[in-house]
Amino acid sequence: MTEPVVDVPPCSHLDLIHDVRPSAAGCEDCLRIGGWWVHLRMCMTCGHVGCCDSSPNRHATAHVEATDHPIVRSLEPGEDWMWCYIDEVVLEPG
C-alpha cells in the first residue's frame, strides 16, 4: 500500500513572518562598522537589515545564525522574494 500524498507547504516557518519595517536604510551592521554591501536582506521576524552572502561580512546570515530567525526578504528594488535558511526554499508572493 502506498502512502497518500500530503500537500506540505514548502516552508515550515511561515508562522515566523511578521509585519516588520526595515531596521536601517542599509546593512545595520555594516553601517555600524563602516563596511559595505552588495545586496540587502530584511529579517521577516524582527526587521533587521543585513547584507547578502555576496557581501564581505554576510550579516544577514550572521543574524539568522545568532537569532534563529529563518526567513529574510530581499530589499532590492523590484524584488519581493523571501528565503528560508532552514528549509532552503525561495518563497514567492502569492
SVG drawing of the C-alpha trace seen along z (x, -y; Angstrom):
<svg xmlns="http://www.w3.org/2000/svg" viewBox="-4 -55 39 57">
<polyline fill="none" stroke="black" stroke-width="0.4" points="0.0,0.0 1.4,-3.4 1.3,-6.4 -1.1,-9.2 0.5,-12.3 0.1,-15.2 0.3,-18.8 3.0,-20.2 3.9,-23.9 7.4,-24.5 8.4,-26.2 7.6,-25.1 8.4,-28.5 5.7,-30.8 4.4,-31.5 7.6,-33.4 6.8,-36.0 5.6,-39.3 4.6,-42.7 8.1,-44.3 9.8,-47.5 13.5,-47.8 15.7,-48.5 18.0,-50.7 18.4,-52.3 21.3,-49.9 23.0,-47.0 22.7,-47.8 25.9,-46.1 28.0,-47.5 26.8,-51.0 28.0,-50.5 31.5,-49.2 32.0,-51.2 31.6,-48.2 29.9,-47.9 27.4,-45.6 26.2,-44.2 22.6,-43.5 20.3,-43.9 18.1,-41.3 15.5,-42.0 14.6,-39.6 10.9,-38.8 10.7,-38.1 12.3,-41.4 13.1,-43.7 16.9,-43.5 18.6,-44.6 21.7,-42.7 23.9,-42.3 23.8,-39.2 26.2,-36.4 27.9,-38.1 28.9,-40.9 32.2,-40.6 30.5,-40.4 27.4,-38.3 25.5,-40.0 22.0,-38.6 23.3,-35.0 25.1,-36.0 21.8,-37.4 19.9,-34.2 22.6,-32.1 22.5,-34.3 18.8,-34.6 17.2,-31.6 15.0,-33.9 15.0,-31.8 13.3,-34.0 14.6,-37.0 13.2,-39.1 15.2,-40.9 15.2,-44.6 16.4,-45.2 14.2,-47.4 11.8,-45.3 12.4,-42.1 9.8,-40.7 11.1,-37.1 11.9,-35.6 14.3,-32.9 14.0,-30.4 17.5,-29.4 16.3,-26.3 14.2,-24.8 16.4,-26.3 13.5,-27.4 12.6,-30.6 9.2,-31.9 7.4,-34.0 4.4,-36.2 1.1,-34.5"/>
</svg>
